[in-house]
């Protein structure tokens, strides 16, 4: 969880993702982990502990999946209800200004 939070905070600065792109990426990774599947190579495991071991040993835990995998409309919806991790995501200043301009 700590790793996901720190990665979520890096999304905006490292990848220059807009708010809803951040949401989709986080939801995609959450879903893959929930299904015991590596978000990077798609290998499936029976237990989360096996998945974590795989991701650590292969360094997949530090890699992000291809954009075409996660940039899909279905990932607008959270894997977990009331996901507090999604609350840590922020909009860029430009997005906020554009949103205020539309109001």
Backbone torsions as a table, in degrees:
resi	resn	phi	psi	omega
1	UNK	NA	-41.5	179.4
2	UNK	-61.6	-42.3	179.0
3	UNK	-61.5	-44.8	179.4
4	UNK	-62.3	-39.3	178.7
5	UNK	-63.9	-45.4	-179.3
6	UNK	-66.3	-37.4	177.1
7	UNK	-65.8	-38.8	179.4
8	UNK	-62.4	-38.3	179.6
9	UNK	-70.2	-25.8	179.3
10	UNK	-82.6	-17.8	-174.3
11	UNK	-56.5	-46.5	-176.3
12	UNK	-65.1	-45.9	-175.7
13	UNK	-78.4	-44.7	-174.9
14	UNK	-74.6	-42.0	-173.6
15	UNK	-105.9	-6.0	-178.0
16	UNK	53.7	46.7	179.1
17	UNK	-87.6	140.2	173.7
18	UNK	-72.3	166.3	-174.7
19	UNK	-52.9	-52.6	-175.9
20	UNK	-70.8	-23.6	172.5
21	UNK	-69.1	-39.8	176.0
22	UNK	-61.0	-44.0	179.4
23	UNK	-58.9	-47.9	-178.1
24	UNK	-64.3	-41.2	-179.8
25	UNK	-64.6	-46.5	179.0
26	UNK	-61.9	-45.5	-179.8
27	UNK	-63.5	-37.5	177.5
28	UNK	-62.4	-50.0	-178.8
29	UNK	-63.0	-42.6	178.0
30	UNK	-58.6	-44.5	-177.7
31	UNK	-65.0	-44.8	-179.9
32	UNK	-60.9	-44.4	179.2
33	UNK	-65.6	-41.4	178.0
34	UNK	-58.5	-35.4	-179.1
35	UNK	-89.2	10.1	-179.9
36	UNK	56.9	44.0	179.9
37	UNK	-127.5	135.4	177.9
38	UNK	-64.9	126.4	-177.9
39	UNK	-69.3	-16.7	-177.2
40	UNK	-95.5	-49.4	-175.9
41	UNK	-105.9	-7.2	178.2
42	UNK	71.9	11.0	177.3
43	UNK	-67.3	135.6	-176.6
44	UNK	-99.2	142.3	-179.9
45	UNK	-128.3	160.0	179.3
46	UNK	-83.1	-29.3	-176.2
47	UNK	-132.0	148.1	179.4
48	UNK	-62.7	-33.9	178.8
49	UNK	-61.1	-39.2	176.6
50	UNK	-65.0	-41.0	178.5
51	UNK	-61.7	-47.4	-179.5
52	UNK	-60.9	-43.8	178.0
53	UNK	-59.5	-46.8	178.2
54	UNK	-58.1	-48.5	-176.2
55	UNK	-64.9	-35.6	178.4
56	UNK	-72.5	-44.8	-177.4
57	UNK	-67.7	-36.5	-179.0
58	UNK	-89.5	-6.0	-176.4
59	UNK	67.4	16.3	177.1
60	UNK	-67.0	-19.3	179.1
61	UNK	-65.3	-21.7	-179.0
62	UNK	-98.5	-2.5	-176.4
63	UNK	-106.5	148.6	177.2
64	UNK	-103.2	147.6	180.0
65	UNK	-70.5	163.9	175.8
66	UNK	-61.1	145.4	-177.3
67	UNK	-57.9	-38.3	-177.6
68	UNK	-63.4	-23.6	179.7
69	UNK	-73.1	-41.0	-173.9
70	UNK	-103.7	-19.4	-176.3
71	UNK	-84.1	64.2	-177.6
72	UNK	-127.0	147.3	-178.1
73	UNK	-57.6	-31.1	-177.7
74	UNK	-63.3	-19.6	-178.3
75	UNK	-89.8	8.9	168.4
76	UNK	-69.5	-20.7	-174.1
77	UNK	-100.5	131.5	-175.2
78	UNK	-69.5	151.1	174.5
79	UNK	-72.9	-38.6	-178.6
80	UNK	-114.8	131.7	178.3
81	UNK	-63.0	139.8	-179.9
82	UNK	54.6	45.7	-178.4
83	UNK	-68.5	109.8	-177.6
84	UNK	-68.9	-24.5	177.5
85	UNK	-60.2	-38.7	179.5
86	UNK	-63.9	-26.6	179.2
87	UNK	-71.7	-16.3	-180.0
88	UNK	-85.1	-10.9	179.4
89	UNK	-74.3	145.7	-178.5
90	UNK	-126.9	154.5	175.6
91	UNK	-86.6	152.5	175.9
92	UNK	-74.7	161.0	178.7
93	UNK	-58.5	-39.8	179.4
94	UNK	-62.7	-39.6	178.2
95	UNK	-66.2	-40.5	179.2
96	UNK	-64.0	-42.6	179.4
97	UNK	-64.0	-43.2	178.8
98	UNK	-63.4	-40.9	-179.5
99	UNK	-66.1	-40.5	177.5
100	UNK	-64.9	-39.7	179.1
101	UNK	-62.6	-30.2	179.4
102	UNK	-80.5	-19.6	-176.6
103	UNK	-71.2	NA	NA
